[in-house]
Amino acid sequence: MLNGKSILITGGTGSLGKRLVSRLLSEFPGIKRLVVFSRDELKQFEMAQEFPPSGYPQIRYFIGDIRDADRVARSLEGIDVVIHAAALKQVPTAEYNPFECIKTNVIGAQNLIEACINTGVKNVVALSTDKAAAPVNLYGATKLCSDKLFVAANNIRGHHDIRFSVVRYGNVMGSRGSVVPFFMEQRKKGGIPITDPAMTRFNISLDGGVDLVLHALEHSLGGEIYIPKIPSYRITDVADAIAPGVPQTVVGIRPGEKLHEEMITASDAPNTLETTRNYVIVPMLYQEARDELMARYAAHHNGETVPSDFSYNSGENTEWLSVDELRTLIRKHVCPDFQP
């Protein structure tokens, strides 16, 4: 699928970006060029120690900011495929610095869309978040806006042969700033802060996120939002898995947080298909064409429409991770030597 192609990853030095680079290099040895686009020269330097150009001649490190439209356009010269992982994603930071988040997550998304159309890119997959569904914080609102931009970009491509799609998933186990590394640090201090004992979250591994991106690259017609079928966990079970017997202190939900995360709301249900592995939200522009579009996308993805009142919520999930399963996943995806 990607052999012979030139690929650019925005935010390529982040947790998922690095895993994407590793998987792409190992699974598609015929990649022509792989460009890591990010604004942090230190992270690029550190990544180049792990993936040196001498050992990986197809890799390039490109300093730039997604907010800089000219630099984005320059980076896309000769690129066939774009994976958009650049974002400001810390909820408290976005609440305190709202327009900075908007400039990166919204204006940056539009910069990328226009440059991709103008430079001959063929396939674009943008990374979203569960917080974009019925958002209650600014980060989620900017990602919802970004999702809308990427879906609607298929309407303005004109004669250009390009597809835009979106992947949306829950918390990535072991990514920077996620709960597992945080709890592992907190247990050293003799206590685990719990926002709310009833809190739940979706869970996906870095490799699961990469799998969804590759699936979207291969199967998209254009305009889809892909949501994987993944398990949930209870925040208290994560604490018990990491630090059994360590006191847990309830500190309250932070501003902008939800008790349970959503990835598909009931309002999305009329436009949602279920497949064996995923849910797919189908793009809708004109209501009168809905049945025709749903049939077209259902046939392409071998999917069926969900019930009219369907929603996908971490607190109402049918699949849950136990304490023992969480420990196994922590050893596999975060720390091989982990001991509770």
C-alpha positions in Angstrom: 0.0 0.0 0.0 2.7 2.5 0.9 5.8 1.1 -0.8 7.1 3.6 -3.3 5.2 6.5 -1.6 6.5 9.6 0.1 4.8 10.1 3.5 4.8 13.0 5.9 3.8 12.8 9.6 2.9 16.1 11.3 3.7 15.9 15.0 6.0 13.0 14.1 8.1 13.2 17.3 5.1 12.6 19.6 4.2 9.2 21.1 2.0 8.1 18.2 4.2 9.7 15.6 7.2 7.8 16.8 5.3 4.5 16.8 4.0 5.3 13.3 7.6 5.9 12.1 8.8 2.6 13.6 5.9 0.6 12.1 6.0 2.2 8.7 9.8 1.6 8.4 9.5 -2.1 9.4 6.3 -3.0 7.5 6.8 -1.0 4.3 10.5 -1.2 3.4 9.9 0.2 0.0 8.8 3.6 1.3 10.4 6.2 -0.9 10.6 9.0 1.7 9.3 9.4 5.3 9.3 13.0 6.6 9.0 13.8 10.3 7.5 17.3 10.6 7.5 19.0 14.0 8.6 22.2 15.7 10.8 20.7 18.5 14.4 20.4 17.4 15.5 18.6 20.6 12.9 15.8 20.0 13.9 15.5 16.4 17.6 15.2 17.5 16.7 12.5 20.0 14.6 10.7 17.5 17.4 10.8 15.0 19.5 8.8 17.5 16.9 6.1 17.3 16.3 6.4 13.6 19.5 7.8 12.1 19.5 8.8 8.5 22.5 6.6 8.0 20.5 3.5 8.9 17.3 4.8 7.4 18.1 6.8 4.3 14.5 7.4 3.5 13.8 9.4 6.7 13.9 13.2 6.8 13.6 15.5 9.7 11.8 18.8 8.9 11.5 21.6 11.4 8.3 23.6 11.1 5.0 24.6 12.8 1.6 23.6 11.5 0.6 27.2 12.0 3.0 28.4 9.4 1.2 27.9 6.1 4.2 28.6 3.9 6.4 26.1 5.8 3.6 23.5 5.7 3.3 23.9 1.9 7.1 23.6 1.5 7.2 20.4 3.5 4.6 18.8 1.3 6.5 19.0 -2.0 6.5 15.5 -3.6 4.5 14.0 -0.7 1.8 11.4 -1.5 0.4 10.6 2.0 0.0 12.7 5.1 -0.8 11.6 8.6 -1.8 14.6 10.8 -0.8 14.0 14.4 0.2 17.5 15.4 -1.9 19.1 18.1 -2.0 20.9 21.4 -3.8 18.4 23.6 -3.4 19.1 27.3 -6.8 20.1 28.5 -5.8 22.5 31.3 -3.2 24.2 29.0 -5.9 24.7 26.4 -8.3 26.2 28.9 -5.7 28.7 30.1 -4.3 29.5 26.6 -7.4 29.1 24.3 -6.4 30.9 21.2 -3.0 29.2 21.1 -4.9 25.9 21.0 -7.1 27.2 18.3 -4.2 28.4 16.2 -2.6 24.9 16.2 -5.6 22.6 16.2 -8.0 24.6 13.9 -6.0 27.1 11.8 -3.2 24.6 11.5 -5.6 22.0 10.2 -6.9 24.4 7.5 -3.3 25.3 6.6 -2.6 21.6 6.0 -5.8 20.9 4.1 -5.1 23.8 1.6 -1.5 22.8 1.2 -2.3 19.2 0.6 -4.8 20.0 -2.2 -2.4 22.5 -3.8 0.7 20.2 -3.8 -0.8 17.0 -5.1 -1.1 14.9 -2.0 -3.3 11.8 -2.5 -4.4 10.6 0.9 -4.7 12.4 4.3 -5.7 10.9 7.6 -6.1 13.2 10.6 -6.0 12.0 14.2 -8.9 13.0 16.5 -9.9 12.3 20.0 -12.9 11.0 22.0 -13.1 14.5 23.5 -14.3 15.8 20.1 -17.6 14.1 20.6 -20.0 16.4 22.6 -17.0 18.4 23.7 -17.0 20.1 27.2 -13.5 21.6 27.0 -11.7 23.8 24.5 -9.4 21.0 23.4 -12.3 18.9 22.4 -14.0 21.8 20.7 -11.0 22.5 18.6 -10.7 18.9 17.6 -14.3 18.7 16.7 -13.8 21.8 14.5 -10.7 20.1 13.0 -12.7 17.0 12.3 -15.3 19.0 10.5 -12.6 20.7 8.4 -11.1 17.5 7.3 -14.4 15.8 6.5 -15.6 18.9 4.5 -12.2 19.1 2.7 -13.5 16.4 0.4 -16.1 18.9 -0.9 -13.5 21.4 -2.0 -11.0 19.1 -3.6 -12.4 19.8 -7.1 -10.5 17.8 -9.8 -7.7 16.9 -7.4 -7.4 13.2 -6.7 -7.2 13.4 -2.9 -9.1 11.8 0.0 -9.4 13.1 3.6 -10.5 11.0 6.5 -10.3 11.1 10.3 -9.6 8.5 13.0 -11.0 9.0 16.5 -10.0 6.9 19.6 -9.7 7.0 23.4 -6.8 7.3 25.7 -3.6 5.8 24.4 -1.9 3.6 27.0 1.6 4.8 27.9 1.5 8.0 25.8 3.1 11.1 27.2 0.9 12.6 29.9 -1.4 9.6 30.1 -2.7 8.2 33.4 -0.5 5.0 33.6 2.9 6.8 33.7 1.4 9.4 36.0 0.1 6.8 38.5 3.4 5.0 38.4 5.2 8.2 39.5 2.6 9.0 42.1 2.8 5.6 43.8 6.4 6.5 44.7 5.0 9.3 46.8 2.7 6.9 48.7 -0.7 8.1 47.4 -2.8 8.0 44.2 -5.0 11.0 43.3 -8.3 9.9 41.9 -10.5 12.5 40.2 -13.8 10.5 40.8 -14.2 6.8 41.8 -16.9 6.4 39.1 -14.7 7.7 36.2 -14.2 5.5 33.2 -12.2 5.9 30.0 -11.7 4.1 26.7 -8.3 2.4 26.2 -6.2 1.8 23.1 -2.5 0.9 22.6 -0.1 2.9 20.4 -0.1 0.0 18.0 -3.9 -0.1 18.0 -3.8 3.6 17.0 -1.4 2.9 14.2 -3.6 0.0 13.0 -6.5 2.3 12.7 -4.5 4.9 10.8 -3.3 2.2 8.3 -6.9 0.9 7.9 -8.1 4.4 7.1 -5.3 5.0 4.6 -6.2 1.8 2.8 -10.0 1.8 2.9 -11.3 5.4 2.9 -13.6 6.7 0.2 -13.2 10.1 1.8 -14.9 11.9 4.7 -15.2 9.0 7.1 -14.6 9.3 10.8 -13.3 5.9 12.0 -13.9 4.8 15.7 -12.4 1.5 16.8 -14.2 -1.0 19.0 -12.0 -0.9 22.2 -12.5 -1.7 25.9 -13.0 0.6 28.8 -11.4 0.7 32.2 -12.4 2.2 35.6 -9.9 4.7 36.9 -10.0 2.9 40.3 -9.0 -0.4 38.6 -6.0 1.4 37.0 -4.9 2.6 40.4 -5.4 -0.9 41.9 -3.5 -2.5 39.0 -0.5 -0.2 39.5 -0.5 0.4 43.3 -2.6 -2.1 45.2 -2.9 -1.1 48.9 -1.7 2.4 48.3 -4.1 5.1 49.6 -6.4 6.7 47.0 -7.4 10.3 47.5 -10.4 11.8 45.7 -9.3 15.2 44.3 -12.3 16.0 42.1 -12.8 16.3 38.4 -10.7 19.0 36.7 -12.4 21.8 34.8 -13.2 20.5 31.3 -13.2 16.8 32.2 -16.0 14.3 31.7 -17.0 11.5 34.1 -17.3 9.2 31.1 -15.9 9.7 27.6 -17.9 9.5 24.4 -16.8 8.7 20.9 -20.2 8.5 19.2 -23.2 10.5 20.4 -26.9 9.6 19.8 -27.0 12.6 17.4 -24.3 10.8 15.3 -26.2 7.5 15.2 -28.3 8.2 12.0 -25.0 8.6 10.1 -23.0 5.7 11.7 -22.2 2.3 10.4 -20.9 -0.7 12.3 -18.3 -3.0 10.8 -16.5 -6.0 12.3 -13.6 -3.9 13.7 -14.9 -0.4 13.8 -17.7 2.2 13.7 -17.7 4.6 10.7 -19.4 8.0 10.8 -20.4 8.8 7.2 -20.1 12.4 6.0 -23.4 14.1 5.4 -23.8 17.3 3.5 -27.4 17.1 2.1 -30.1 15.3 4.0 -32.0 14.3 0.9 -28.9 12.3 -0.3 -28.6 10.5 3.1 -30.0 7.1 2.1 -27.9 7.0 -1.1 -24.7 7.9 0.8 -25.3 5.5 3.6 -25.9 2.7 1.1 -22.7 3.6 -0.8 -20.5 3.7 2.3 -22.2 0.6 3.8 -21.4 -1.4 0.7 -17.8 -0.2 0.5 -17.1 -0.9 4.2 -19.3 -4.0 4.5 -21.2 -2.3 7.3 -24.7 -2.0 8.7 -26.4 1.0 10.2 -26.6 1.2 14.0 -29.8 1.6 15.9 -31.3 5.2 15.9 -30.6 5.7 19.6 -27.1 4.2 19.5 -24.2 5.9 21.4 -20.7 4.8 22.3 -19.8 5.8 25.8 -17.0 4.5 28.0 -19.3 4.1 31.0 -21.8 2.0 29.0 -19.3 -0.2 27.1 -19.8 -3.9 26.9 -16.1 -4.7 27.1 -14.1 -3.9 30.3 -10.5 -4.4 31.3 -9.9 -6.2 34.6 -7.1 -5.4 37.0 -5.0 -8.4 35.8 -5.6 -7.5 32.1 -4.5 -3.9 32.8 -1.3 -5.2 34.4 -0.6 -7.4 31.4 -1.2 -4.4 29.0 1.1 -2.2 31.1 3.9 -4.7 30.8 3.3 -5.1 27.1 2.9 -1.4 26.1 4.5 0.7 28.9 7.0 -1.0 31.1 8.2 -4.6 30.5 9.6 -4.8 34.1 6.4 -3.4 35.7 5.5 -4.9 39.1 2.4 -3.8 41.0 
